[in-house]
Amino acid sequence: MNFKEIDTYLLSKKGATFDYPFDDMVRVYRVADKMFALMIEEEPLSINLKCNPFYALELRSLYEGIKAGYHMNKKHWNTVTIGGDVDDTLLKELIDHSYELVYDKLTKKQKELLGL
């Protein structure tokens, strides 16, 4: 997947928005102001995704393209390098997993405000 395809997929999530809180190269994706992804817009393209801690360790042991989250809590975040050994199907699954982890922690009121 390229930047545009990943961006479109991330923004297809209910209530998803993005901003650039750090600099113009790091696009942060949020649901109800909670981060679920950060995409670094430089080569090689990479994305930070939230992950269950045990699954995060397993993924890092199986894929060269998945490392502990760059500038993130290494226990809960992975950095995925695009174009390596992580195929599009797995990437979408990891995006879904990250979104669900954040969405599930939203309060009922936050979900209602977003129309979710």
The first five atom37 places (N, CA, C, CB, O) and aatype in JSON, in Angstrom:
{
  "aatype": [12, 2, 13, 11, 6, 9, 3, 16, 18, 10, 10, 15, 11, 11, 7, 0, 16, 13, 3, 18, 14, 13, 3, 3, 12, 19, 1, 19, 18, 1, 19, 0, 3, 11, 12, 13, 0, 10, 12, 9, 6, 6, 6, 14, 10, 15, 9, 2, 10, 11, 4, 2, 14, 13, 18, 0, 10, 6, 10, 1, 15, 10, 18, 6, 7, 9, 11, 0, 7, 18, 8, 12, 2, 11, 11, 8, 17, 2, 16, 19, 16, 9, 7, 7, 3, 19, 3, 3, 16, 10, 10, 11, 6, 10, 9, 3, 8, 15, 18, 6, 10, 19, 18, 3, 11, 10, 16, 11, 11, 5, 11, 6, 10, 10, 7, 10],
  "atom_mask": [
    [1, 1, 1, 1, 1],
    [1, 1, 1, 1, 1],
    [1, 1, 1, 1, 1],
    [1, 1, 1, 1, 1],
    [1, 1, 1, 1, 1],
    [1, 1, 1, 1, 1],
    [1, 1, 1, 1, 1],
    [1, 1, 1, 1, 1],
    [1, 1, 1, 1, 1],
    [1, 1, 1, 1, 1],
    [1, 1, 1, 1, 1],
    [1, 1, 1, 1, 1],
    [1, 1, 1, 1, 1],
    [1, 1, 1, 1, 1],
    [1, 1, 1, 0, 1],
    [1, 1, 1, 1, 1],
    [1, 1, 1, 1, 1],
    [1, 1, 1, 1, 1],
    [1, 1, 1, 1, 1],
    [1, 1, 1, 1, 1],
    [1, 1, 1, 1, 1],
    [1, 1, 1, 1, 1],
    [1, 1, 1, 1, 1],
    [1, 1, 1, 1, 1],
    [1, 1, 1, 1, 1],
    [1, 1, 1, 1, 1],
    [1, 1, 1, 1, 1],
    [1, 1, 1, 1, 1],
    [1, 1, 1, 1, 1],
    [1, 1, 1, 1, 1],
    [1, 1, 1, 1, 1],
    [1, 1, 1, 1, 1],
    [1, 1, 1, 1, 1],
    [1, 1, 1, 1, 1],
    [1, 1, 1, 1, 1],
    [1, 1, 1, 1, 1],
    [1, 1, 1, 1, 1],
    [1, 1, 1, 1, 1],
    [1, 1, 1, 1, 1],
    [1, 1, 1, 1, 1],
    [1, 1, 1, 1, 1],
    [1, 1, 1, 1, 1],
    [1, 1, 1, 1, 1],
    [1, 1, 1, 1, 1],
    [1, 1, 1, 1, 1],
    [1, 1, 1, 1, 1],
    [1, 1, 1, 1, 1],
    [1, 1, 1, 1, 1],
    [1, 1, 1, 1, 1],
    [1, 1, 1, 1, 1],
    [1, 1, 1, 1, 1],
    [1, 1, 1, 1, 1],
    [1, 1, 1, 1, 1],
    [1, 1, 1, 1, 1],
    [1, 1, 1, 1, 1],
    [1, 1, 1, 1, 1],
    [1, 1, 1, 1, 1],
    [1, 1, 1, 1, 1],
    [1, 1, 1, 1, 1],
    [1, 1, 1, 1, 1],
    [1, 1, 1, 1, 1],
    [1, 1, 1, 1, 1],
    [1, 1, 1, 1, 1],
    [1, 1, 1, 1, 1],
    [1, 1, 1, 0, 1],
    [1, 1, 1, 1, 1],
    [1, 1, 1, 1, 1],
    [1, 1, 1, 1, 1],
    [1, 1, 1, 0, 1],
    [1, 1, 1, 1, 1],
    [1, 1, 1, 1, 1],
    [1, 1, 1, 1, 1],
    [1, 1, 1, 1, 1],
    [1, 1, 1, 1, 1],
    [1, 1, 1, 1, 1],
    [1, 1, 1, 1, 1],
    [1, 1, 1, 1, 1],
    [1, 1, 1, 1, 1],
    [1, 1, 1, 1, 1],
    [1, 1, 1, 1, 1],
    [1, 1, 1, 1, 1],
    [1, 1, 1, 1, 1],
    [1, 1, 1, 0, 1],
    [1, 1, 1, 0, 1],
    [1, 1, 1, 1, 1],
    [1, 1, 1, 1, 1],
    [1, 1, 1, 1, 1],
    [1, 1, 1, 1, 1],
    [1, 1, 1, 1, 1],
    [1, 1, 1, 1, 1],
    [1, 1, 1, 1, 1],
    [1, 1, 1, 1, 1],
    [1, 1, 1, 1, 1],
    [1, 1, 1, 1, 1],
    [1, 1, 1, 1, 1],
    [1, 1, 1, 1, 1],
    [1, 1, 1, 1, 1],
    [1, 1, 1, 1, 1],
    [1, 1, 1, 1, 1],
    [1, 1, 1, 1, 1],
    [1, 1, 1, 1, 1],
    [1, 1, 1, 1, 1],
    [1, 1, 1, 1, 1],
    [1, 1, 1, 1, 1],
    [1, 1, 1, 1, 1],
    [1, 1, 1, 1, 1],
    [1, 1, 1, 1, 1],
    [1, 1, 1, 1, 1],
    [1, 1, 1, 1, 1],
    [1, 1, 1, 1, 1],
    [1, 1, 1, 1, 1],
    [1, 1, 1, 1, 1],
    [1, 1, 1, 1, 1],
    [1, 1, 1, 1, 1],
    [1, 1, 1, 0, 1],
    [1, 1, 1, 1, 1]
  ],
  "atom_positions": [
    [[0.85, -1.18, 0.0], [0.0, 0.0, 0.0], [0.89, 1.25, 0.0], [-0.96, 0.0, 1.23], [1.98, 1.25, 0.57]],
    [[0.4, 2.28, -0.64], [1.14, 3.54, -0.63], [0.5, 4.5, 0.39], [1.15, 4.18, -2.06], [-0.48, 4.16, 1.04]],
    [[1.09, 5.69, 0.52], [0.6, 6.65, 1.52], [-0.89, 6.94, 1.35], [1.39, 7.95, 1.42], [-1.64, 6.89, 2.31]],
    [[-1.3, 7.23, 0.14], [-2.7, 7.6, -0.12], [-3.65, 6.47, 0.25], [-2.89, 7.99, -1.6], [-4.7, 6.71, 0.85]],
    [[-3.3, 5.24, -0.11], [-4.16, 4.09, 0.2], [-4.28, 3.88, 1.71], [-3.61, 2.82, -0.47], [-5.36, 3.6, 2.23]],
    [[-3.16, 4.0, 2.41], [-3.18, 3.84, 3.86], [-3.99, 4.96, 4.51], [-1.74, 3.81, 4.44], [-4.81, 4.72, 5.39]],
    [[-3.76, 6.19, 4.06], [-4.48, 7.35, 4.57], [-5.99, 7.17, 4.39], [-4.01, 8.64, 3.87], [-6.76, 7.42, 5.31]],
    [[-6.4, 6.75, 3.21], [-7.82, 6.53, 2.93], [-8.39, 5.46, 3.85], [-8.03, 6.13, 1.46], [-9.5, 5.61, 4.36]],
    [[-7.64, 4.38, 4.06], [-8.11, 3.3, 4.93], [-8.24, 3.8, 6.38], [-7.15, 2.1, 4.86], [-9.23, 3.5, 7.04]],
    [[-7.25, 4.53, 6.86], [-7.3, 5.05, 8.23], [-8.5, 5.98, 8.42], [-6.0, 5.8, 8.56], [-9.19, 5.9, 9.43]],
    [[-8.73, 6.85, 7.45], [-9.83, 7.81, 7.57], [-11.2, 7.19, 7.32], [-9.61, 8.95, 6.6], [-12.22, 7.84, 7.55]],
    [[-11.24, 5.94, 6.86], [-12.52, 5.25, 6.68], [-13.07, 4.75, 8.02], [-12.36, 4.07, 5.71], [-14.23, 4.34, 8.09]],
    [[-12.26, 4.79, 9.05], [-12.7, 4.35, 10.38], [-13.66, 5.4, 10.95], [-11.48, 4.14, 11.34], [-13.44, 6.6, 10.81]],
    [[-14.72, 4.93, 11.6], [-15.74, 5.84, 12.14], [-15.12, 6.84, 13.1], [-16.84, 5.04, 12.85], [-14.42, 6.47, 14.05]],
    [[-15.38, 8.12, 12.84], [-14.91, 9.19, 13.72], [-13.44, 9.54, 13.57], [0.0, 0.0, 0.0], [-12.93, 10.36, 14.33]],
    [[-12.75, 8.94, 12.61], [-11.31, 9.18, 12.45], [-11.04, 10.57, 11.89], [-10.68, 8.11, 11.54], [-11.71, 11.03, 10.97]],
    [[-10.03, 11.22, 12.47], [-9.55, 12.52, 11.99], [-8.03, 12.47, 12.0], [-10.1, 13.7, 12.89], [-7.43, 11.52, 12.5]],
    [[-7.41, 13.51, 11.44], [-5.95, 13.58, 11.5], [-5.52, 15.02, 11.74], [-5.31, 13.04, 10.21], [-6.26, 15.96, 11.48]],
    [[-4.29, 15.15, 12.25], [-3.67, 16.45, 12.41], [-2.16, 16.27, 12.39], [-4.14, 17.15, 13.72], [-1.65, 15.15, 12.29]],
    [[-1.45, 17.39, 12.48], [0.01, 17.39, 12.48], [0.51, 18.1, 13.75], [0.58, 18.1, 11.19], [0.98, 19.23, 13.67]],
    [[0.43, 17.45, 14.91], [0.8, 18.13, 16.16], [2.31, 18.28, 16.36], [0.24, 17.38, 17.31], [2.73, 19.11, 17.17]],
    [[3.11, 17.51, 15.66], [4.56, 17.53, 15.89], [5.29, 18.32, 14.81], [5.1, 16.11, 15.94], [6.01, 19.27, 15.11]],
    [[5.11, 17.93, 13.57], [5.69, 18.63, 12.42], [4.93, 18.2, 11.18], [7.22, 18.35, 12.28], [4.03, 17.36, 11.26]],
    [[5.3, 18.75, 10.04], [4.53, 18.45, 8.82], [4.87, 17.11, 8.19], [4.76, 19.53, 7.82], [4.4, 16.8, 7.1]],
    [[5.68, 16.3, 8.86], [6.02, 14.97, 8.35], [5.36, 13.83, 9.14], [7.53, 14.79, 8.36], [5.43, 12.67, 8.74]],
    [[4.74, 14.17, 10.27], [4.12, 13.14, 11.11], [2.63, 13.41, 11.21], [4.78, 13.11, 12.53], [2.19, 14.32, 11.91]],
    [[1.86, 12.61, 10.5], [0.41, 12.75, 10.49], [-0.16, 11.83, 11.57], [-0.19, 12.41, 9.08], [0.08, 10.62, 11.57]],
    [[-0.93, 12.41, 12.5], [-1.49, 11.66, 13.62], [-2.99, 11.43, 13.37], [-1.26, 12.41, 14.96], [-3.73, 12.37, 13.1]],
    [[-3.4, 10.18, 13.48], [-4.8, 9.8, 13.28], [-5.42, 9.55, 14.65], [-4.94, 8.53, 12.37], [-4.83, 8.9, 15.51]],
    [[-6.62, 10.08, 14.83], [-7.28, 10.01, 16.13], [-8.75, 9.62, 15.99], [-7.16, 11.35, 16.87], [-9.37, 9.8, 14.94]],
    [[-9.27, 9.09, 17.08], [-10.71, 8.95, 17.24], [-10.99, 9.54, 18.62], [-11.19, 7.41, 17.12], [-10.42, 9.11, 19.62]],
    [[-11.88, 10.53, 18.67], [-12.2, 11.26, 19.91], [-10.93, 11.78, 20.58], [-12.98, 10.34, 20.88], [-10.76, 11.64, 21.79]],
    [[-10.06, 12.36, 19.8], [-8.8, 12.95, 20.29], [-7.82, 11.94, 20.88], [-9.1, 13.98, 21.32], [-6.85, 12.34, 21.53]],
    [[-8.05, 10.66, 20.66], [-7.12, 9.62, 21.13], [-6.39, 9.05, 19.91], [-7.89, 8.48, 21.92], [-7.03, 8.64, 18.94]],
    [[-5.07, 9.02, 19.98], [-4.28, 8.52, 18.85], [-4.46, 7.02, 18.65], [-2.8, 8.84, 19.07], [-4.45, 6.25, 19.61]],
    [[-4.63, 6.63, 17.38], [-4.59, 5.21, 17.06], [-3.56, 4.91, 15.98], [-5.97, 4.73, 16.62], [-3.27, 3.74, 15.72]],
    [[-3.02, 5.94, 15.35], [-1.97, 5.73, 14.34], [-1.2, 7.02, 14.11], [-2.59, 5.22, 13.01], [-1.74, 8.12, 14.23]],
    [[0.07, 6.86, 13.78], [0.92, 7.97, 13.37], [1.65, 7.52, 12.12], [1.94, 8.4, 14.51], [2.31, 6.48, 12.12]],
    [[1.53, 8.28, 11.05], [2.22, 7.9, 9.82], [3.31, 8.93, 9.54], [1.23, 7.8, 8.62], [3.07, 10.14, 9.52]],
    [[4.51, 8.42, 9.34], [5.66, 9.26, 9.07], [5.83, 9.36, 7.56], [6.96, 8.7, 9.75], [6.08, 8.36, 6.88]],
    [[5.68, 10.58, 7.04], [5.65, 10.82, 5.6], [7.05, 11.02, 5.03], [4.79, 12.02, 5.28], [7.34, 12.09, 4.49]],
    [[7.89, 10.03, 5.14], [9.21, 10.06, 4.52], [9.58, 8.63, 4.15], [10.27, 10.69, 5.47], [8.97, 7.68, 4.63]],
    [[10.55, 8.5, 3.3], [10.98, 7.17, 2.87], [12.01, 6.61, 3.84], [11.56, 7.21, 1.45], [12.92, 7.34, 4.23]],
    [[11.9, 5.37, 4.24], [10.79, 4.49, 3.92], [9.55, 4.87, 4.73], [11.17, 3.02, 4.18], [9.64, 5.24, 5.9]],
    [[8.4, 4.77, 4.09], [7.13, 5.07, 4.73], [6.92, 4.12, 5.9], [5.96, 4.97, 3.73], [7.14, 2.91, 5.77]],
    [[6.51, 4.66, 7.04], [6.24, 3.81, 8.2], [5.04, 4.35, 8.97], [7.48, 3.73, 9.13], [4.66, 5.51, 8.83]],
    [[4.46, 3.47, 9.78], [3.28, 3.82, 10.55], [3.41, 3.22, 11.95], [1.99, 3.33, 9.85], [3.8, 2.06, 12.1]],
    [[3.08, 4.01, 12.95], [3.04, 3.53, 14.33], [1.61, 3.15, 14.65], [3.59, 4.6, 15.34], [0.68, 3.93, 14.41]],
    [[1.44, 1.95, 15.2], [0.11, 1.45, 15.52], [0.08, 0.88, 16.93], [-0.33, 0.38, 14.52], [1.02, 0.22, 17.37]],
    [[-0.99, 1.16, 17.64], [-1.18, 0.62, 18.98], [-1.41, -0.89, 18.86], [-2.38, 1.32, 19.72], [-1.98, -1.36, 17.88]],
    [[-0.96, -1.64, 19.88], [-1.06, -3.09, 19.79], [-1.11, -3.7, 21.18], [0.13, -3.67, 18.99], [-0.51, -3.18, 22.12]],
    [[-1.83, -4.79, 21.3], [-1.82, -5.57, 22.53], [-0.38, -5.95, 22.83], [-2.74, -6.85, 22.41], [0.32, -6.41, 21.93]],
    [[0.1, -5.78, 24.07], [1.51, -6.01, 24.38], [2.04, -7.4, 24.01], [1.73, -5.79, 25.83], [3.16, -7.51, 23.51]],
    [[1.27, -8.44, 24.24], [1.73, -9.79, 23.92], [1.78, -10.02, 22.41], [0.82, -10.83, 24.58], [2.71, -10.64, 21.89]],
    [[0.76, -9.51, 21.72], [0.72, -9.62, 20.26], [1.85, -8.79, 19.65], [-0.65, -9.15, 19.71], [2.45, -9.2, 18.65]],
    [[2.14, -7.63, 20.24], [3.22, -6.77, 19.74], [4.55, -7.52, 19.74], [3.34, -5.49, 20.6], [5.3, -7.47, 18.76]],
    [[4.84, -8.22, 20.83], [6.09, -8.99, 20.91], [6.12, -10.11, 19.88], [6.26, -9.58, 22.32], [7.15, -10.36, 19.25]],
    [[5.0, -10.78, 19.71], [4.92, -11.87, 18.73], [5.18, -11.34, 17.32], [3.55, -12.56, 18.8], [5.95, -11.93, 16.56]],
    [[4.54, -10.23, 16.98], [4.71, -9.65, 15.65], [6.16, -9.25, 15.39], [3.8, -8.43, 15.48], [6.69, -9.48, 14.3]],
    [[6.8, -8.66, 16.39], [8.2, -8.25, 16.25], [9.12, -9.44, 16.02], [8.65, -7.48, 17.48], [10.14, -9.31, 15.34]],
    [[8.77, -10.58, 16.58], [9.61, -11.77, 16.4], [9.38, -12.42, 15.04], [9.33, -12.78, 17.5], [10.25, -13.15, 14.55]],
    [[8.24, -12.17, 14.43], [7.89, -12.81, 13.16], [8.22, -11.97, 11.92], [6.44, -13.13, 13.15], [8.47, -12.53, 10.85]],
    [[8.24, -10.65, 12.06], [8.39, -9.77, 10.89], [9.54, -8.78, 11.1], [7.08, -9.01, 10.62], [9.6, -8.09, 12.11]],
    [[10.43, -8.72, 10.13], [11.52, -7.74, 10.18], [10.98, -6.32, 10.09], [12.51, -7.99, 9.04], [11.58, -5.39, 10.63]],
    [[9.86, -6.14, 9.39], [9.28, -4.82, 9.18], [8.48, -4.29, 10.35], [0.0, 0.0, 0.0], [7.89, -3.21, 10.26]],
    [[8.45, -5.02, 11.46], [7.72, -4.57, 12.64], [8.7, -4.47, 13.81], [6.54, -5.53, 12.99], [9.31, -5.45, 14.22]],
    [[8.82, -3.25, 14.32], [9.74, -2.96, 15.43], [8.97, -2.3, 16.57], [10.91, -2.04, 14.96], [7.81, -1.91, 16.41]],
    [[9.62, -2.19, 17.72], [9.02, -1.45, 18.84], [8.74, -0.03, 18.39], [9.97, -1.47, 20.09], [9.51, 0.54, 17.61]],
    [[7.66, 0.55, 18.86], [7.21, 1.87, 18.43], [8.26, 2.95, 18.57], [0.0, 0.0, 0.0], [8.78, 3.19, 19.66]],
    [[8.56, 3.61, 17.47], [9.54, 4.7, 17.43], [8.97, 5.9, 18.18], [9.91, 5.08, 15.97], [7.9, 6.4, 17.82]],
    [[9.66, 6.38, 19.2], [9.24, 7.51, 20.03], [7.89, 7.28, 20.71], [9.17, 8.77, 19.19], [7.16, 8.23, 21.0]],
    [[7.55, 6.02, 20.96], [6.28, 5.68, 21.59], [6.54, 4.73, 22.76], [5.29, 5.05, 20.56], [7.66, 4.28, 22.95]],
    [[5.5, 4.44, 23.52], [5.59, 3.43, 24.57], [5.82, 2.09, 23.88], [4.3, 3.42, 25.47], [4.92, 1.56, 23.23]],
    [[7.0, 1.54, 24.04], [7.4, 0.33, 23.32], [6.54, -0.89, 23.69], [8.86, 0.02, 23.6], [6.46, -1.85, 22.92]],
    [[5.92, -0.85, 24.83], [5.07, -1.97, 25.25], [3.78, -2.02, 24.44], [4.75, -1.87, 26.75], [3.27, -3.1, 24.13]],
    [[3.24, -0.85, 24.1], [1.91, -0.77, 23.49], [1.89, -0.32, 22.03], [1.08, 0.16, 24.28], [0.82, -0.29, 21.42]],
    [[3.04, 0.01, 21.46], [3.06, 0.52, 20.09], [4.13, -0.18, 19.26], [3.31, 2.03, 20.08], [5.22, -0.49, 19.75]],
    [[3.8, -0.43, 18.0], [4.74, -0.97, 17.01], [4.92, 0.04, 15.89], [4.26, -2.34, 16.46], [4.0, 0.8, 15.57]],
    [[6.1, 0.03, 15.29], [6.33, 0.77, 14.05], [6.42, -0.25, 12.93], [7.64, 1.64, 14.13], [7.21, -1.19, 12.98]],
    [[5.59, -0.07, 11.92], [5.54, -0.97, 10.77], [6.13, -0.23, 9.58], [4.07, -1.45, 10.48], [5.65, 0.84, 9.2]],
    [[7.16, -0.81, 8.98], [7.75, -0.24, 7.77], [6.97, -0.78, 6.57], [9.28, -0.59, 7.65], [6.82, -1.99, 6.41]],
    [[6.49, 0.13, 5.74], [5.67, -0.23, 4.59], [6.58, -0.7, 3.45], [4.8, 0.97, 4.12], [7.64, -0.13, 3.21]],
    [[6.14, -1.75, 2.77], [6.88, -2.25, 1.62], [7.85, -3.35, 1.95], [0.0, 0.0, 0.0], [8.55, -3.85, 1.07]],
    [[7.9, -3.75, 3.2], [8.79, -4.84, 3.59], [8.04, -6.16, 3.59], [0.0, 0.0, 0.0], [7.31, -6.48, 2.65]],
    [[8.22, -6.92, 4.66], [7.62, -8.25, 4.72], [6.21, -8.25, 5.32], [8.5, -9.16, 5.53], [5.65, -9.32, 5.56]],
    [[5.64, -7.07, 5.56], [4.27, -6.97, 6.06], [3.37, -6.69, 4.86], [4.14, -5.84, 7.16], [3.43, -5.61, 4.26]],
    [[2.52, -7.66, 4.52], [1.65, -7.48, 3.35], [0.45, -6.59, 3.69], [1.17, -8.85, 2.82], [0.2, -6.27, 4.85]],
    [[-0.28, -6.2, 2.64], [-1.41, -5.28, 2.8], [-2.49, -5.83, 3.72], [-2.0, -4.95, 1.45], [-3.09, -5.08, 4.49]],
    [[-2.75, -7.12, 3.63], [-3.79, -7.73, 4.47], [-3.43, -7.61, 5.94], [-3.99, -9.21, 4.09], [-4.26, -7.22, 6.76]],
    [[-2.19, -7.95, 6.28], [-1.75, -7.84, 7.67], [-1.75, -6.38, 8.12], [-0.35, -8.45, 7.85], [-2.16, -6.08, 9.24]],
    [[-1.31, -5.48, 7.26], [-1.3, -4.06, 7.62], [-2.71, -3.59, 7.97], [-0.72, -3.22, 6.46], [-2.89, -2.89, 8.96]],
    [[-3.69, -3.95, 7.16], [-5.07, -3.56, 7.45], [-5.55, -4.17, 8.76], [-6.0, -3.98, 6.3], [-6.25, -3.51, 9.53]],
    [[-5.17, -5.42, 9.02], [-5.55, -6.06, 10.29], [-4.94, -5.32, 11.47], [-5.1, -7.54, 10.31], [-5.59, -5.15, 12.5]],
    [[-3.7, -4.87, 11.33], [-3.02, -4.15, 12.41], [-3.64, -2.77, 12.62], [-1.54, -4.01, 12.1], [-3.75, -2.3, 13.76]],
    [[-4.05, -2.12, 11.54], [-4.75, -0.84, 11.65], [-6.08, -1.05, 12.37], [-4.99, -0.21, 10.24], [-6.43, -0.28, 13.27]],
    [[-6.82, -2.08, 11.98], [-8.1, -2.38, 12.62], [-7.9, -2.65, 14.12], [-8.77, -3.6, 11.95], [-8.66, -2.16, 14.95]],
    [[-6.88, -3.43, 14.44], [-6.59, -3.78, 15.83], [-6.28, -2.51, 16.64], [-5.39, -4.76, 15.91], [-6.78, -2.35, 17.75]],
    [[-5.47, -1.63, 16.09], [-5.12, -0.38, 16.77], [-6.36, 0.48, 17.01], [-4.09, 0.4, 15.94], [-6.57, 0.98, 18.11]],
    [[-7.17, 0.63, 15.98], [-8.39, 1.43, 16.09], [-9.31, 0.84, 17.16], [-9.12, 1.5, 14.74], [-9.85, 1.56, 18.0]],
    [[-9.49, -0.48, 17.13], [-10.4, -1.13, 18.08], [-9.91, -0.98, 19.52], [-10.54, -2.62, 17.74], [-10.72, -0.78, 20.43]],
    [[-8.6, -1.06, 19.74], [-8.06, -0.88, 21.09], [-8.41, 0.5, 21.64], [-6.54, -1.07, 21.09], [-8.78, 0.65, 22.8]],
    [[-8.3, 1.52, 20.79], [-8.6, 2.88, 21.22], [-10.11, 3.09, 21.33], [-7.99, 3.91, 20.24], [-10.59, 3.64, 22.32]],
    [[-10.85, 2.65, 20.33], [-12.31, 2.81, 20.32], [-12.95, 2.16, 21.54], [-12.91, 2.21, 19.03], [-13.84, 2.73, 22.17]],
    [[-12.49, 0.96, 21.88], [-13.08, 0.23, 23.0], [-12.9, 0.94, 24.34], [-12.46, -1.15, 23.08], [-13.65, 0.69, 25.28]],
    [[-11.92, 1.82, 24.43], [-11.67, 2.55, 25.68], [-12.4, 3.89, 25.74], [-10.18, 2.78, 25.85], [-12.36, 4.58, 26.76]],
    [[-13.08, 4.26, 24.66], [-13.85, 5.5, 24.68], [-15.05, 5.35, 25.61], [-14.32, 5.89, 23.25], [-15.61, 4.26, 25.74]],
    [[-15.42, 6.44, 26.24], [-16.6, 6.4, 27.09], [-17.85, 6.37, 26.23], [-16.62, 7.62, 28.05], [-17.82, 6.68, 25.04]],
    [[-18.95, 6.0, 26.84], [-20.22, 5.98, 26.13], [-20.54, 7.38, 25.6], [-21.36, 5.48, 27.06], [-21.04, 7.54, 24.49]],
    [[-20.25, 8.39, 26.42], [-20.52, 9.77, 26.01], [-19.67, 10.16, 24.8], [-20.24, 10.74, 27.18], [-20.18, 10.8, 23.88]],
    [[-18.38, 9.79, 24.79], [-17.52, 10.1, 23.65], [-18.06, 9.44, 22.38], [-16.07, 9.64, 23.92], [-18.07, 10.06, 21.32]],
    [[-18.49, 8.2, 22.5], [-19.04, 7.49, 21.34], [-20.31, 8.17, 20.85], [-19.33, 6.02, 21.69], [-20.52, 8.3, 19.64]],
    [[-21.16, 8.6, 21.77], [-22.4, 9.29, 21.4], [-22.11, 10.61, 20.7], [-23.27, 9.53, 22.64], [-22.76, 10.94, 19.71]],
    [[-21.14, 11.37, 21.21], [-20.78, 12.65, 20.59], [-20.28, 12.48, 19.17], [-19.73, 13.36, 21.42], [-20.47, 13.35, 18.32]],
    [[-19.63, 11.35, 18.91], [-19.13, 11.06, 17.57], [-20.19, 10.4, 16.7], [-17.91, 10.16, 17.65], [-19.96, 10.18, 15.5]],
    [[-21.33, 10.08, 17.28], [-22.37, 9.38, 16.53], [-22.02, 7.93, 16.29], [0.0, 0.0, 0.0], [-22.46, 7.34, 15.3]],
    [[-21.24, 7.35, 17.18], [-20.8, 5.96, 17.02], [-21.64, 5.01, 17.85], [-19.33, 5.82, 17.4], [-21.4, 3.8, 17.83]]
  ]
}
